């Protein structure tokens, strides 16, 4: 039997695509934004930055910030009935 074909961003052509007005350079304001512990955030991946991106199945979900890990944030997200912790760069987060 063959192994699984494809990588991390397989089948995400439309899911992680930016709208026409969002394309171009990444703003530094978004890159250096800060959040408080316990704050709700929306996971909205920025396809221009691959660093510290979450699994695409969590795209569009709302999570709660649990803590900080270097530049990135630890976020609790509910996946079905389980609570999962993701390590995500602030570029991929928005205030909810």
MARSE-290782 format. One record per residue (C-alpha): residue in one letter; x, y, z; residue number from 1. Coordinates in nm, 2 decimals. Layout:
REM residues N
@res: A x: X y: Y z: Z n: NUM
...
REM end
This chain:
REM residues 96
@res: X x: 0.00 y: 0.00 z: 0.00 n: 1
@res: X x: 0.11 y: 0.35 z: -0.07 n: 2
@res: X x: 0.16 y: 0.62 z: 0.19 n: 3
@res: X x: -0.05 y: 0.93 z: 0.22 n: 4
@res: X x: 0.00 y: 1.17 z: -0.07 n: 5
@res: X x: 0.02 y: 1.54 z: 0.00 n: 6
@res: X x: 0.14 y: 1.78 z: 0.26 n: 7
@res: X x: 0.02 y: 2.02 z: 0.52 n: 8
@res: X x: -0.16 y: 2.26 z: 0.28 n: 9
@res: X x: -0.31 y: 2.00 z: 0.05 n: 10
@res: X x: -0.66 y: 2.09 z: -0.08 n: 11
@res: X x: -0.65 y: 2.45 z: 0.06 n: 12
@res: X x: -0.65 y: 2.64 z: -0.27 n: 13
@res: X x: -0.97 y: 2.83 z: -0.20 n: 14
@res: X x: -0.99 y: 2.80 z: 0.18 n: 15
@res: X x: -0.67 y: 3.01 z: 0.24 n: 16
@res: X x: -0.71 y: 3.23 z: -0.06 n: 17
@res: X x: -0.71 y: 3.61 z: -0.01 n: 18
@res: X x: -0.97 y: 3.84 z: -0.15 n: 19
@res: X x: -0.86 y: 4.09 z: -0.42 n: 20
@res: X x: -0.85 y: 4.38 z: -0.18 n: 21
@res: X x: -0.64 y: 4.19 z: 0.08 n: 22
@res: X x: -0.36 y: 4.09 z: -0.17 n: 23
@res: X x: -0.02 y: 4.25 z: -0.16 n: 24
@res: X x: 0.22 y: 4.33 z: 0.12 n: 25
@res: X x: 0.15 y: 4.22 z: 0.48 n: 26
@res: X x: 0.10 y: 4.51 z: 0.72 n: 27
@res: X x: 0.34 y: 4.53 z: 1.01 n: 28
@res: X x: 0.05 y: 4.63 z: 1.24 n: 29
@res: X x: -0.10 y: 4.28 z: 1.18 n: 30
@res: X x: 0.24 y: 4.11 z: 1.23 n: 31
@res: X x: 0.31 y: 4.27 z: 1.57 n: 32
@res: X x: -0.04 y: 4.28 z: 1.71 n: 33
@res: X x: -0.09 y: 4.17 z: 2.07 n: 34
@res: X x: -0.36 y: 3.98 z: 2.26 n: 35
@res: X x: -0.45 y: 3.93 z: 2.63 n: 36
@res: X x: -0.48 y: 3.59 z: 2.80 n: 37
@res: X x: -0.85 y: 3.48 z: 2.80 n: 38
@res: X x: -0.94 y: 3.69 z: 2.49 n: 39
@res: X x: -1.14 y: 3.53 z: 2.21 n: 40
@res: X x: -0.97 y: 3.53 z: 1.87 n: 41
@res: X x: -1.07 y: 3.42 z: 1.52 n: 42
@res: X x: -0.84 y: 3.19 z: 1.33 n: 43
@res: X x: -0.80 y: 3.34 z: 0.99 n: 44
@res: X x: -0.48 y: 3.22 z: 0.82 n: 45
@res: X x: -0.27 y: 3.45 z: 0.61 n: 46
@res: X x: -0.13 y: 3.26 z: 0.32 n: 47
@res: X x: 0.17 y: 3.49 z: 0.28 n: 48
@res: X x: 0.32 y: 3.37 z: 0.61 n: 49
@res: X x: 0.37 y: 2.99 z: 0.65 n: 50
@res: X x: 0.54 y: 3.02 z: 0.99 n: 51
@res: X x: 0.34 y: 2.90 z: 1.29 n: 52
@res: X x: 0.02 y: 2.83 z: 1.09 n: 53
@res: X x: -0.24 y: 2.60 z: 1.23 n: 54
@res: X x: -0.40 y: 2.30 z: 1.05 n: 55
@res: X x: -0.64 y: 2.43 z: 0.78 n: 56
@res: X x: -0.93 y: 2.24 z: 0.93 n: 57
@res: X x: -0.94 y: 2.50 z: 1.21 n: 58
@res: X x: -0.98 y: 2.79 z: 0.96 n: 59
@res: X x: -1.27 y: 3.02 z: 1.07 n: 60
@res: X x: -1.30 y: 2.88 z: 1.42 n: 61
@res: X x: -1.30 y: 3.09 z: 1.74 n: 62
@res: X x: -1.06 y: 3.01 z: 2.02 n: 63
@res: X x: -0.95 y: 3.14 z: 2.35 n: 64
@res: X x: -0.59 y: 3.25 z: 2.42 n: 65
@res: X x: -0.44 y: 3.03 z: 2.69 n: 66
@res: X x: -0.08 y: 3.18 z: 2.70 n: 67
@res: X x: 0.22 y: 3.29 z: 2.50 n: 68
@res: X x: 0.50 y: 3.09 z: 2.36 n: 69
@res: X x: 0.78 y: 3.31 z: 2.23 n: 70
@res: X x: 0.62 y: 3.53 z: 1.96 n: 71
@res: X x: 0.33 y: 3.30 z: 1.91 n: 72
@res: X x: 0.01 y: 3.24 z: 2.12 n: 73
@res: X x: -0.13 y: 2.91 z: 2.26 n: 74
@res: X x: -0.50 y: 2.89 z: 2.17 n: 75
@res: X x: -0.76 y: 2.65 z: 2.30 n: 76
@res: X x: -1.00 y: 2.54 z: 2.02 n: 77
@res: X x: -1.28 y: 2.29 z: 2.05 n: 78
@res: X x: -1.25 y: 2.01 z: 1.79 n: 79
@res: X x: -1.57 y: 1.80 z: 1.80 n: 80
@res: X x: -1.58 y: 1.71 z: 2.17 n: 81
@res: X x: -1.21 y: 1.76 z: 2.25 n: 82
@res: X x: -1.03 y: 2.07 z: 2.36 n: 83
@res: X x: -0.71 y: 2.12 z: 2.15 n: 84
@res: X x: -0.42 y: 2.36 z: 2.20 n: 85
@res: X x: -0.27 y: 2.53 z: 1.89 n: 86
@res: X x: 0.05 y: 2.74 z: 1.87 n: 87
@res: X x: -0.03 y: 3.02 z: 1.62 n: 88
@res: X x: 0.16 y: 3.33 z: 1.50 n: 89
@res: X x: -0.04 y: 3.66 z: 1.55 n: 90
@res: X x: -0.06 y: 3.71 z: 1.18 n: 91
@res: X x: -0.32 y: 3.43 z: 1.16 n: 92
@res: X x: -0.54 y: 3.58 z: 1.44 n: 93
@res: X x: -0.81 y: 3.84 z: 1.45 n: 94
@res: X x: -1.01 y: 3.97 z: 1.75 n: 95
@res: X x: -1.35 y: 3.80 z: 1.78 n: 96
REM end
